[in-house]
Amino acid sequence: MVTRLINDIRNSLDNKCYFAALSLALALPDICGVAKLGENSSVAKRYIT
């Protein structure tokens, strides 16, 4: 899943879709935190961890 998102970021950059690439890049840490710690943890806890 993470690999697909990274590829989508690269594809967005290659196609000069900079806002799409930026949005995905900024969402990636939160997506990884949910994947590792689960949806029940708070956003603050995920970022600190």
N, C-alpha and C positions, 0 to 999 in steps of 0.2 A: 504494500500500500504506500509506504513512504517512498519507495523507489519510483512508483508511478507518479507521485506528486512532484518529485524532483525532476523527472523527465518532462512533466507538464510545464514546470517553471522554465526549463531549458528551451522547450518548444515555443513557449510564449515569448521568450527573449529573441529566439531566432526569427520569429514572425513579427518582431517589433511591437508586441502587445505588452507594453511595459506595465500598465496598471494591473493587468491580469497576473503578470509575474510577481509584482510587488504584493498583491493581495494574497497569493498563495504562499509567498515567502514569509509574510507576517503571520499567517495562520498556521504554518508548519510546526512551530514549537508547541502550540496548544493541542494540535492534533496528535503529536508524539506523546504529550503528557497524558492525554486521555487513553491512548493505546497502552501506555505503560502502567498508569495508576488507576484507570477506570473512570467512568463517568460520575461516580458519586463523590469524588474528591473535588474540593473547591479549586477555582482557577489560581488563587494565590498560593495554595499548597503545592499545586503542580509546578508552578514557576520556581518556587523556592527549592523544591526537591530536584 
